[in-house]
Amino acid sequence: MNENTCVLAAEQLVYRYPKRLEPALNGVSLQLVRGQAVGLLGPNGSGKSTLINLLNGLRAPQSGHITHGAERKAVVAWVPQEYAFYPDLSCRENLRFFAGMLDLTTNEATRRVDAALSACLLHEFAEQRARHCSGGVRRRLNLGIALLQQPDVLLLDEPTVGVDPQSRSFLLDRVRDLMRAGTAVLYATHYMEEVSAVCSQILLLDHGRVLASGALDTLLRGEGDVPFANLEALFTHYTQRGLRD
């Protein structure tokens, strides 16, 4: 496994929902590389969720194409913004259930469940019903379920919404650990400081089009002699509107 290897690429993706005049995505391209995180930014309704749904296979592009790396078809895992587990099951039961949906031997499924419990510090809450867990534990369970797949590509959609600062720090640390292990990450969020903390690349969308893409440090230098003070300033410059319009 080589770092800097593209494991999932999208080229000129177009997607239009029925009865909508304007496409939700219009010519969006992206490369996800082992060991790197791309920050996916954009106002509400910019096309971020549609792009994630195309990358995880829930929808098919109407134009353009998605390709996997030359090594093999990438394993793509998605951590949605919504809680994606059964609230009346315990954390361990949820992990066992989702591991059972994979093509694994019993021993391998057990090993992956234990690994997810350890990676997300869930052992203390393993027998607790998910509905009774805190927001931070629920977010960690969301991530743990995705990790059962041992993904090459991890799609994160607002993974820290509703958590305390300690849980946010923990989740960001786990993302860095995954990147060091060679996982390619797409990190969609409204929190500019999180993108700055974990992402070296950004893709900024609005109205389904790419407004800016590339290395974060290069984009922050701006054009001419006036750099952007921070990522929020860059965001506002390109979108001409506030973060949560």
Secondary structure, 3 states (H helix, E strand, C coil): CCCCCEEEEEEEEEECCCCCCCCCEEEEEEEEECCCEEEEECCCCCCHHHHHHHHCCCCCCCEEEEEECCCCCCCEEEECCCCCCCCCCEHHHHHHHHHHCCCCCHHHHHHHHHHHHHHCCCHHHCCCEHHHCCHHHHHHHHHHHHHCCCCCEEEEECCCCCCCHHHHHHHHHHHHHHHHCCCEEEEECCCHHHHHHHCCEEEEEECCEEEEEEEHHHHHCCCCCCCCCCHHHHHHHHHCCCCCC
